[in-house]
Amino acid sequence: MDKDMDRRIARLEEALAHQTRATDELSEVIARQDAEIASLSRRVALLLRSAAQTELDQGGTIPLADQRPPHW
C-alpha cells in the first residue's frame, strides 16, 4: 500500500474510534436517563396516590388522581 492509503486508513480508524466512544457515552446517558425516568414515574405515582387519599380523607368525591385536568 502507498502512504496515502495508509494515512486514509489511519484517519478512518481514528474516526471510527471517536464514533465508537461517542456511541458508548450516549448509551450510558440513555441508561441513566431511563433509570431516572422510571424512578420519577414511581415517585409521581406515589404522590398522586397520596394526594388522592388526602382528598378522599377530606371528604372529596373524586380522588385527585382520577380527575381530568381542567384543559380537557
Secondary structure, DSSP 4 states (H G I P E B T S, - for coil): --HHHHHHHHHHHHHHHHHHHHHHHHHHHHHHHHHHHHHHHHHHHHHHHHHHHHHHHTT-SS-GGGSPPTT-
